Amino acid sequence: MKSVNIHEAKTRLSQLIARAQQGEGFIIAKAGKPMVRVTPIDSPEPGHQKRLGFLAGQFRVPDDFDRMAEHEIASMFGA
């Protein structure tokens, strides 16, 4: 996420807002210290974004997953 200082944000506010509307958020910093994050209004709230595991229980991994196609793979390497 891009960081801009307050002066640059004031100068280019319209451009920054247009980019945020396209999904590209940014951080406004004061003296190099991040102060606020600007994101599109329809972006997911922090902490509410989908994470790994959101399909838990919807499919099953076979017990032999680690050994699937091992003979074909071994033959490709000349074993």
C-alpha positions in Angstrom: 0.0 0.0 0.0 1.4 3.4 -1.0 2.2 5.9 1.6 1.9 9.7 1.0 2.7 12.6 3.2 0.1 15.1 4.3 1.2 17.8 1.9 1.2 15.5 -1.1 -2.2 14.2 0.0 -3.6 17.8 0.0 -2.0 18.6 -3.3 -3.2 15.4 -5.1 -6.4 14.5 -3.1 -8.6 14.1 -6.2 -6.1 11.8 -7.9 -5.7 9.7 -4.7 -9.4 9.4 -4.2 -9.8 8.3 -7.8 -7.2 5.6 -7.3 -8.8 4.5 -4.0 -12.2 4.1 -5.9 -10.4 1.7 -8.2 -9.4 -0.4 -5.2 -5.9 1.0 -4.5 -5.9 2.2 -0.9 -3.2 4.4 0.5 -1.7 5.6 3.8 -1.4 9.3 4.8 1.7 9.8 6.9 3.0 12.8 9.0 6.8 13.1 9.3 7.1 9.6 8.0 4.8 8.1 10.6 1.6 6.4 9.2 -1.5 8.2 10.5 -4.5 7.0 8.5 -5.4 4.4 5.9 -7.7 5.4 3.1 -9.6 2.5 1.4 -12.7 2.3 -0.8 -15.9 2.3 1.2 -16.9 -1.1 -0.3 -13.7 -2.9 0.7 -13.9 -5.5 3.5 -13.4 -4.3 7.1 -9.9 -5.2 8.5 -10.3 -8.6 10.2 -13.3 -9.5 8.1 -11.4 -10.5 5.0 -11.7 -14.1 3.9 -8.8 -16.2 5.0 -7.4 -19.7 4.3 -9.7 -22.3 5.6 -13.0 -20.6 4.6 -13.9 -23.8 2.7 -13.4 -26.1 5.7 -15.7 -29.0 5.7 -16.8 -28.5 2.1 -14.4 -31.1 0.6 -12.2 -34.0 1.7 -8.5 -34.6 0.9 -7.8 -38.2 0.1 -5.7 -40.2 2.6 -3.2 -41.1 -0.2 -2.8 -37.4 -1.3 1.0 -37.4 -0.7 1.4 -40.6 -2.8 -0.9 -39.8 -5.7 0.8 -40.4 -9.1 4.0 -41.4 -7.4 4.7 -44.1 -9.9 4.2 -41.8 -12.9 6.4 -39.1 -11.3 9.1 -41.7 -10.5 9.0 -42.9 -14.1 9.5 -39.4 -15.4 12.8 -39.2 -13.4 13.9 -42.6 -14.7 13.3 -44.7 -11.5 
